[in-house]
Amino acid sequence: MKLRLKRAALVLASTALSLLFAELALGWLDVGEPILRDVDPQLGWAPIPGAEGWHTREGRAHVRITEHGFRGVDVPPGPHPGVLRVAVLGDSYTEAKQVALEEAFHAHVGRALEGCRGRVEVLSFGVSGYGTAQELLLLRHRVWAWQPDVIVLAFLTGNDVSDNHPALRISGDRAPHFRLEGDALTLDESFRASAWYRERSEGGVLREWRRRSRLARLLGGLGRAPRQRQRGELGLSDEVYAPPASPEWEEAWAWTEATLVQMHREVEARGARFFLVTLTNAAQVDPDPAVRAAHARALGVEDLEYPDRRLAALGERAGFPVLGLVPPLRDHAERTETHLHGFENTTLGSGHWNARGHRVAGEAIGAWLCRSLQQGGDPVEQ
């Protein structure tokens, strides 16, 4: 019996040392993406204050979530006399983990606005994976604490419409969403009853180890089945380039548009200004016109700008300004023969904006906001 106990203790000790060595080796090699978010009962998930690490899956950048709970918010909530405060809401393009924070488009927006306005703070509340419903809830429950004068919603047509419908959400993550009942938006929070949410909201030592351990994250990812997706680039949907062809897409568009209109109303009720910016998908701004045309022909559409035109028309009807980034980014890509999406460690012409894409987008947004604020009156001075 003593011999067996000694052998068992030896096995346990050697296993523990092996796991510790593996964990240290993975940390030294910087293997494994950092865990930057956790489940949230209001929003589905939210960034973890103080979390940080190197994002290397696409591009390479050090990402740090500030004590205020967002990568791009480094000032405390509260009043800001004499300062134009701009809050940017959006998804992974706005969180911009692929590039350094100072290279993200909202940083370029801040620099552009300083040139025409003076004292400006541009705060990024971007959270990867968020749809428009989550962004409206984020605005209601957290963003207003910073008392912004301007709200900019960065809308990615490639997945924001589908993210607003549980049957179309590509990632598979469960999230709150709004449904239309007649003309009224009704919040659906059934995500909290899902196995996805319950599993991730459970406490305990084992879950904490899984969240913090590089080895656990690596082993967990090895057996994970690839997520199913709709046609198009990974994480995006080509169905958005044509009028809705199913009841789910009809609902997704109706719920999305109603949510945008509601956000505009709530922003105006607070005395702030609301601006919508439609971002670009890689296929829309490929530097080769023949590639863009071939993509459109394969989908049976005239071009790849249906969602941008639809959202611009919504802004006209509802009374809020909309900037479509496809024309300026497409023109820059074609003129310079450069890809604005993609990285050396992934594929050029696919995925998120690279540093050049962020710069061109940020400069276009900044110039547009500068003109719009001058024409409509500075909300700080009104």
N, C-alpha and C positions, 0 to 999 in steps of 0.2 A: 504493500500500500504506500509506504514512504517513497519507494522507487517510482511508482506511478505518479505520485504528487510532484516529485521533483521533475519528472519528464514533462508533465503538464505545465508546471511553472516555467520550465525552460522554453517550451513551445510558445507560451503566452508572451514571455519576455522577448524572444527572438522576433515574434510577429509584431509586437509593439515597436521594437527598434527598427524593423524593416519599414513599417508604416511611417514612423517618424523620419527615417532617412529619405523615403520617397517624397514626403511632404516638403522636407527641406530642399531636396533636389529640384522639385517642381517650382518652389519659390525662387531658388537661385537662378533657374533657367527662365523664370517668368512665364511659366506655362499655365494656361487657363485664364479665361476671361473673368474679370472681377464681378462680384455680385453687387449691383448698384441699386437694386429695387427690392421691395417686399410687398406683400399683399396689403391692401388698404380697404376698409369697409365702406368708404364713400366712393372711391375712385376705381376700385378693382386692384390697382397697384400704384405705388408711388416710390420715388427715390428715397434712399436711406441717408439721412443726414450724417455726414462724416465719412461715408463710404468713398473709396478711391482705388485706383489701380490703372494699369495700362490696357487700353483697348487695342488689340492687334488683329482682330478677325478681318477687319476691313480698314485700310489705312493704319495709322499708328498715332496714338495720342494718350497723354495722361489725363484721366478723367477724375475729377474730385467733386463730390456733392457737398455743398457748403452746409453750414449749420442751419441754414434757413430751408434746406430741403430741395434745392435745385442747383444744377451745375452753373447756371448763368445768373444767379441772384446772390450778390455778396454784400448787400446793404440791408439793414433791419427794416421791418415794416414801419409804417407811420408817415407823418407828414413830411413834405420836402419843399419848403417855401422857396420860390424863385427858380425851381428846377423843373424842366419838362420831363416827366417820367413816362416812359414808353414800356408797356408790358407786351412781350411777344409770346404768344401761345402757339403750340404746335407739337409735332411728334418727333421722330428720330432725326429728321432734317434740322429741327430747331435745337434739339439737345446736342446734335453735332459731335458725337463721340469719335468720329473718324478723323477729326482735325483738332489742332490746338484751339483752345477757347478763343484766343485773340484772332484766329483765322475764320471763325464762324461768321455767317452772314450778318447776324445781329450786331456783332462788333463793328463791322463795316457800316451798318446803318447808324450806329452811334457816332462814328467819326464823321459821316456825311452830314448828320443833323447838327453836330457841333459847329460845322462850317457855316450854317445858315441860321442857327437858332441861339447858339451860346451854350448855356448850362443845360446839359441833357444827361439823363440816365436811361439807358436801354437795358431792361432786365429780361432775361430769357427764362420762361417757365416751360420750356420744352421737355416732354417726357416720351421716351420711345414707346411706340405702340398705341398711343392715345388716338381715339377717334374724336369727332366733334362733340359728341355727348359728354365724354369725359372732360374735354376742354371747357365746356360750359359749366360743368360741376366744379372743376378746378377754379374757374373764375369766381363762382359764387362763394365757395367755401374758403379759399385761400388767397387768391390774387388781390382781391379788393383790400386786403389788409395793408398793401403797399400804396394804396390810394393813387393808382396810375391816372394820368391825364389822357393817355392814348392807349387803345387796345389794338394790336395787330395780330390777326389770326393767320398763321401760315398754313395753308390748306394743300395737302398732297393729294391730287386727284387719283393717283395710282392705287391708293388703298383707303383713303379717308371715307369715301362713300360706302365701300364694303365694310369697313370697320364699324359703321353705324348700324349694322344689321347682324344679329347673332348667327343667322344662317349663312352669311357671306364672309364673315371675319376669317381671314386667311390664317392668322397665327394660331387660332384655336384657343387662345386665352379668353377667359370669360370676363365680361365687362358690363357695367351699367349702360343702358341705352334708353333712348326716348322712342315711344310709339305715338302715332297720331290716332286719337279717338275723336272722330269728327274733326274739328279744327283745333283741338286742344292737345298739347304735348303731355304725355303721361310717362313718368319715370318708371322704368322696369329695373328692379334691383335683384332679380332672381339669381344673379351670378353668385350671391352669397350662399345659396343652397347647393351649388354645384360641387362635385367631388374635387374639381380643380382648385376651387377656393378653400374648401375645408381642409384638404391635404396640406396646403401651403400656410394656412392660418394656425395650424396646430403648433403648440409650443413644445418644449422639451429639449433635452441635451442632444438627442440624435439629430433633430431637425437643425439645431444651431450648428452642429458639426458639419452637416451636409451643406449648410449655407456658407460656412467659412472655409472649409477644406478644399484646396485645389484638387487633391486626389479624389475626393468624393464627386466633385463636379466633372472631373475627367472621366471617371468610371461611369457616372450616370449618363454622360453623353454618348458613350460607346454603344450602348444598346438601344438608344432612342431611335424609333422609326422616323424616317423623314416625313415632314408634314406634307399633307396633301395641299395642293394649291390649284388655283384656276389658271387658265391659259395666261401666258405672259411671263415677264421677268419675275424671279423669285421674290415673293412678298408683295407683288403687285398683280393687278388684274387687267387684262386687255378688254374685258367686257365694258369698261368705263368709256371706251372710245366710240361707242355707238349708243343710240337710244335704248332704254331698258327693254329687254326681250323676255323678261319673266316677272311674275308677281313679286318675287323677292327683290329684284332690282328696282321695280316700280316703287316698292315700299322704301327701299334704302335711299333713293333719291328724294322721295317725299319727306321722309324723316330728317334727312340731312338739311334740306332747304328750310324746313320749319325750325330746326335747331339754330341755323344761322340767323334767321329772322328774329328768333327769340333772343339770341345773344346780342344782336344789334339793339333791340329794344331795351334790354337791361343795361347796356353800356350807356345809351343815351339818357336813360332815367337817372343815371349817376352823374350826369353832366360831363361825361368823357366822350371821346371820339372813337368810332369803330372803323377799322380798315381791314379788308380781306385781300390777301395775296395768294394767288394760285401758283404753286411751285411747279417744277418741271419733272417729268419722268424722262429717263435716259433716251428712250425711243423718240421722244418729241424733239430733242435737241442734238441728235447725232449730227456731226459736222458734214456728213455726206448726204446730200438731198436724195440720192438714189436709194440709200438705205431706209430713209424715212418713208419714201414713196412705196418701197417694197413692203414695208411693215403694214402700211395702210391698205395696200391691195390684198395682202394676205388676210386681213380682217374684213374685207369687203366694205371699207369706208373711204370717203373722199380724202380725209386727212386725219390727224391725231388730236384735234383740238375741240372735239365735241364737249368734253366736260368743262373746259375753260370758257367756251361761249355760253354754255348753260348757266354757269355761275356768274358771269358778267351780266347776263340778262336778269338774273335774280337780283343782283345789286341795283340795277336800273329800276326794277319794280319796287323793291323794298326801300330804296333811298340810301344805300351805303356804297362807298367807292370800292372798286375792285381793280387790282393790278394783276394782269396776267404776265407771268415771267417768260412764257414760251418765246414770244417774238425777240426780246432783247438777248436772251441766252442763246437762242438758235442762230441769230445773226452773228453773235460773237463767235460761236463755235465754228460756223461756216467760214467766216472771214479769216479766222486765225488757224483753221484746220486743227482744232484741239478738242479733246473730249473734256466736258465739264463734269461728267460722272465717272466714277471708277478710280482705282488705285493700282499701283505697281504690284501689290500683293494680292490683288483680285483680278478684275477684268476691266480694262478701259472701255467706257461706253456702257457701263452697267452699274447699278447700285446707287449709292448716295453721291452727293456732290463732293468733289475733291476741293482742295484749297482754292483753285482758280474759280470753280463753280460758285463757291461761297462768296468770293470777292465780287464777281460780276453781278450775282444776285443782290448782294448787300448794297452795292453802289446804286443799282437800279431802284431798289426799294427806298433807299435813303433820299435819292433825288426826287422820287415821286412824293414821298411824305413831306419833304421840304416844300415843294410846290403846293401840295394840298393844304398844309397847315397855314401857309401864307395866304392862300386864297380864302380859306374858310375861317381864318382867325385863330390866333394862338389860344388854346384852351386854358393856359396858365394865366393869361392876361385878361381873359373875358370875365 
